[in-house]
């Protein structure tokens, strides 16, 4: 059965099929909003006047620790050997 449309071409939400479509869309919007808030938590990092991340804050200290760990791992013996023989 074809979905009835209004004069402007949108789905007629007064019909049974239109109500079902609207309910599914509302459910999908709610699920998308819920998933986007749990996975994409945006924090506003404090920045210094020069534009770099402020390392005095909790987030800045965590970033600095991750960077230090990455720098240390970059110069490990196993990574040096990988670079030498690849």
Secondary structure, DSSP 8 states (H G I E B T S, - for coil): ----B-TTSSB-TTSHHHHHHHHHHHHHHHHHHHHHHHH-------B-TTSSB-TTSHHHHHHHHHHHHHHHHHTSHHHHHHHHH-
